[in-house]
């Protein structure tokens, strides 16, 4: 069942190849590091950074890929 849900979620996503995997891994580690070092009240800086990253990812997904 979970494989079916994953297949449906990834349908229509642009093929990113190795670059996409490395970029996602780097982003995840950067977010965790930022979160651990964030001293703002309620982790507001981390939440703002996460919001901006999600907006950027949504933009690239809607655009259809990583055209430089």
N, C-alpha and C positions, 0 to 999 in steps of 0.2 A: 504494500500500500504506500509506504513512504517513498519508494522509487517512482511510483506513478505521480505522486505529488511533486517530487523534484523534477521529473521530466516535464510536467506541465508548467512549472515555475520557470524553467530555463528555456522554454520554447519561445522563439523570437528574439533571444538575446544575441548580440553580435559575437562572432568567434574572436576571442582575444588571444588565444594561443598561450605560449609560455610567458609573454609579457604580462598578460592579464593575471596569471597565477602569481607571478612575482610581485606585481603591483598590489594585488589584493593582500598578499602576505605582509608586504612592507607597510601598507596602510593599517592593517590590523595591529601590528606591533607598535607602530607609531601612536595609534589611538590608546593602546593599553599603557604605554610609557607616559603619554600626556596625562591620562587619567590618574595614574599613580602619583604624579608630581603636582597635580592641580591642587592648589591651596585656596581656590576661590570658594565663596560660600555656596553650598549646595552643588558644587562641581559645575558651576555655570559656564566656565570657560570650556570645559570638555563637552558639555551639551551643545554649546554654540559651534564648536569645531565639528562635532558629529553631524549637526544639522547642515553645515556648509558642505561637508563631504557627501552627504546623502543627496543634496541638491545637485552637486557636480556629477555624481554617478547616474542620477536620473536623467540629467541632460545628455550624457554620453550614450545612455541606453536608448533614449528616444531618437537621438541623432543617427544611431545605427552603427556606431563603431568608433575607432580611434584614428581618425584621419588627421594627420599633422599638417 
